Amino acid sequence: MTTEVIVVGAGPTGLMLACELALAGVRPLIVERRTEPQRDSRALTLHPRSIELMDLRGLAPRFLAAGTTVPGWHFAGLETRLDFTALDSRHAYTLFIAQARTEALLAERAAELGVGILRGHRTVGVRQDPDGVEVDVVDVRNEHGPGGRRTLRAAYAVGCDGGRSLVRTAAGIGFPGTDETVTGVLGDFETVDRDDPGLRRAQARGVLVAPLEDGATRLVCLDPARMRVPSREPVTLEEFRTSLTDICGSDCGVGRPRWLSRFGNEARLAETYRAGRILLAGDAAHIHFPAGGQGLNTGLQDAANLGWRLAAEISGWAPPGLLDGYDAERRPVGAAVVENTGIQTLLAELVLVPQYARPAAALRGMLDGFLGTAEVNRILAEQVSALGTAYPARGPGADPLEGRRMPDIGLTAAGSAATRVYELTDRSRFLLLDLAGDEALPPAVAAGWSGRVEAVTVTGRDDHPELAGVTEVLVRPDGHVAWASRTGDRAGRRAERTRALTAWAGTPGTPD
Ligand SMILES: Cc1cc2nc3c(=O)[nH]c(=O)nc-3n(C[C@H](O)[C@H](O)[C@H](O)COP(=O)(O)OP(=O)(O)OC[C@H]3O[C@@H](n4cnc5c(N)ncnc54)[C@H](O)[C@@H]3O)c2cc1C
């Protein structure tokens, strides 16, 4: 079987993308330089929209069983928390789950879908021609031996190979942004004195303390005295202890570090997410300070946006511009994340700079007060949770629902046991929901777009303010609304529907 897409990198983005491609009927191969899955976890969070993505594919129970939910998150470490419980989602919480666990669950899913992962192979070159891409890989266990280097061929390559992406460089895509000015340190410790009063003081002074699933504890801190140390400089246990003692008067009894790391606020966004047959997703496309825990989440959402578009292109039915829509929709989201993490970093950094410490503390106090206002809290919570992500609607006169995420309303549907919308989306197809109960719809659609669109006649549904008066809705495979109609006139709706289906799901084929 020939590979259709080479995905470089088996991090969360690459694994998610490969699953999405396989689900849409395309054959991906993941190439990963590490011989074994990563054990240490940078990220610890899955925010609401990412959990919804898992729910769209029937994977939410696996993830929920492997993590712990918390009712909200923070912005810039401000004391008033972002209240996710007020958000319109069945998953109105953050899931605390180690990145290694997220990757393991996605790798398990990839295996179920028959995705191959070529571990222990470093990509060293990528080229494209009018018909496809060539990817040079080196077997890291046999670099200079016979057969240690080979060239793979596919129709497309996607760089999910992290911030230092070789694929991005090979494609000649620029990565403009700002250099690191601030660094923080993290440590996963097997021993921490939980009764040490310093630990409570540490949390009040901006040190993040998080229990890990195997009994270890993660501490993350920004030490004013050491925040200019370059991230390439290794962290020692002694340094960590000194920082904690300076910040909160105690080293909190930290010992037996399993992992110590320094990270910085270098922030960059790829000039484009697509250069011909080479695409970028995740950290390969955007890097920033890990404020608000958004990097991994953004990568998963990139993958969900790209998978079905690329599969449509490869399958030959993608309408013009569908694949370019990935860059058009996701680059602005990447830019917004780079911006909001920049704001959060500045708010944390300024209080540590002596000449700004007082006004910066006052500014933080003021913002804390603003966060107490439900509307302000909701705006930032929607941003960090990514539930507020809405893509531009197509053209004037578009329904306000278009581009937004489809609410997961409860429903009953003809010929289906599904009880809510997200139970109808596990196959990476467009979902055409006839909310007006027009019985003629499924055969009509099957005639033209079978295999691309699943048409469902809804016989009963929960009320939802955004869906009031909506008679029909076309949901994209990533759960965003492609088109919605509020007309009760069947003939008018039929014409609108045909236009929308052709614009999104391509020219209708010969009826089965
Ligand atoms: C301290 C810290 C805390 C964080 N906390 C959070 C958080 O709570 N929530 C959150 O959402 N994000 C968080 N992040 C960010 C998150 O870790 C990243 O955004 C995420 O790992 C990006 O996933 P990715 O798959 O795009 O890239 P990566 O995870 O970097 O994966 C890239 C993969 O590509 C492989 N690779 C690289 N080069 C090659 C090559 N040439 N050939 C073959 N394979 C290659 C690598 O080995 C790796 O497996 C944090 C980051 C840091 C530093």
PDBQT file of the ligand as one rigid body, heavy atoms in Angstrom, charges set to zero:
ROOT
HETATM    1  C1  LIG A 601       7.039  23.895  30.351  1.00  0.00    +0.000 C 
HETATM    2  C2  LIG A 601       5.975  23.671  29.338  1.00  0.00    +0.000 A 
HETATM    3  C3  LIG A 601       4.683  23.419  29.754  1.00  0.00    +0.000 A 
HETATM    4  C4  LIG A 601       3.659  23.264  28.809  1.00  0.00    +0.000 A 
HETATM    5  N1  LIG A 601       2.387  23.061  29.243  1.00  0.00    +0.000 NA
HETATM    6  C5  LIG A 601       1.382  22.988  28.353  1.00  0.00    +0.000 A 
HETATM    7  C6  LIG A 601       0.043  22.759  28.778  1.00  0.00    +0.000 A 
HETATM    8  O1  LIG A 601      -0.243  22.602  29.964  1.00  0.00    +0.000 OA
HETATM    9  N2  LIG A 601      -0.929  22.695  27.824  1.00  0.00    +0.000 N 
HETATM   10  C7  LIG A 601      -0.648  22.832  26.496  1.00  0.00    +0.000 A 
HETATM   11  O2  LIG A 601      -1.584  22.794  25.677  1.00  0.00    +0.000 OA
HETATM   12  N3  LIG A 601       0.618  22.996  26.065  1.00  0.00    +0.000 NA
HETATM   13  C8  LIG A 601       1.634  23.075  26.942  1.00  0.00    +0.000 A 
HETATM   14  N4  LIG A 601       2.920  23.213  26.512  1.00  0.00    +0.000 N 
HETATM   15  C9  LIG A 601       3.198  23.200  25.056  1.00  0.00    +0.000 C 
HETATM   16  C10 LIG A 601       3.173  21.782  24.495  1.00  0.00    +0.000 C 
HETATM   17  O3  LIG A 601       4.074  20.954  25.188  1.00  0.00    +0.000 OA
HETATM   18  C11 LIG A 601       3.515  21.815  23.011  1.00  0.00    +0.000 C 
HETATM   19  O4  LIG A 601       2.730  22.824  22.398  1.00  0.00    +0.000 OA
HETATM   20  C12 LIG A 601       3.234  20.472  22.342  1.00  0.00    +0.000 C 
HETATM   21  O5  LIG A 601       4.145  19.489  22.770  1.00  0.00    +0.000 OA
HETATM   22  C13 LIG A 601       3.309  20.596  20.819  1.00  0.00    +0.000 C 
HETATM   23  O6  LIG A 601       3.031  19.365  20.236  1.00  0.00    +0.000 OA
HETATM   24  P1  LIG A 601       3.587  19.013  18.789  1.00  0.00    +0.000 P 
HETATM   25  O7  LIG A 601       3.145  17.631  18.518  1.00  0.00    +0.000 OA
HETATM   26  O8  LIG A 601       3.204  20.095  17.852  1.00  0.00    +0.000 OA
HETATM   27  O9  LIG A 601       5.169  19.088  18.920  1.00  0.00    +0.000 OA
HETATM   28  P2  LIG A 601       6.137  18.218  19.847  1.00  0.00    +0.000 P 
HETATM   29  O10 LIG A 601       5.439  17.795  21.089  1.00  0.00    +0.000 OA
HETATM   30  O11 LIG A 601       7.380  19.012  19.975  1.00  0.00    +0.000 OA
HETATM   31  O12 LIG A 601       6.403  16.913  19.003  1.00  0.00    +0.000 OA
HETATM   32  C14 LIG A 601       7.252  16.931  17.885  1.00  0.00    +0.000 C 
HETATM   33  C15 LIG A 601       7.691  15.501  17.602  1.00  0.00    +0.000 C 
HETATM   34  O13 LIG A 601       8.451  15.517  16.410  1.00  0.00    +0.000 OA
HETATM   35  C16 LIG A 601       9.628  14.727  16.596  1.00  0.00    +0.000 C 
HETATM   36  N5  LIG A 601      10.641  15.253  15.679  1.00  0.00    +0.000 N 
HETATM   37  C17 LIG A 601      11.254  16.450  15.717  1.00  0.00    +0.000 A 
HETATM   38  N6  LIG A 601      12.117  16.596  14.701  1.00  0.00    +0.000 NA
HETATM   39  C18 LIG A 601      12.046  15.450  13.994  1.00  0.00    +0.000 A 
HETATM   40  C19 LIG A 601      12.723  14.984  12.825  1.00  0.00    +0.000 A 
HETATM   41  N7  LIG A 601      13.612  15.728  12.177  1.00  0.00    +0.000 N 
HETATM   42  N8  LIG A 601      12.422  13.746  12.372  1.00  0.00    +0.000 NA
HETATM   43  C20 LIG A 601      11.504  12.968  12.997  1.00  0.00    +0.000 A 
HETATM   44  N9  LIG A 601      10.852  13.364  14.126  1.00  0.00    +0.000 NA
HETATM   45  C21 LIG A 601      11.113  14.589  14.603  1.00  0.00    +0.000 A 
HETATM   46  C22 LIG A 601       9.968  14.919  18.059  1.00  0.00    +0.000 C 
HETATM   47  O14 LIG A 601      10.778  13.876  18.545  1.00  0.00    +0.000 OA
HETATM   48  C23 LIG A 601       8.587  14.939  18.692  1.00  0.00    +0.000 C 
HETATM   49  O15 LIG A 601       8.150  13.655  19.037  1.00  0.00    +0.000 OA
HETATM   50  C24 LIG A 601       3.964  23.352  27.433  1.00  0.00    +0.000 A 
HETATM   51  C25 LIG A 601       5.275  23.571  27.010  1.00  0.00    +0.000 A 
HETATM   52  C26 LIG A 601       6.274  23.734  27.953  1.00  0.00    +0.000 A 
HETATM   53  C27 LIG A 601       7.689  23.993  27.489  1.00  0.00    +0.000 C 
ENDROOT
TORSDOF 0
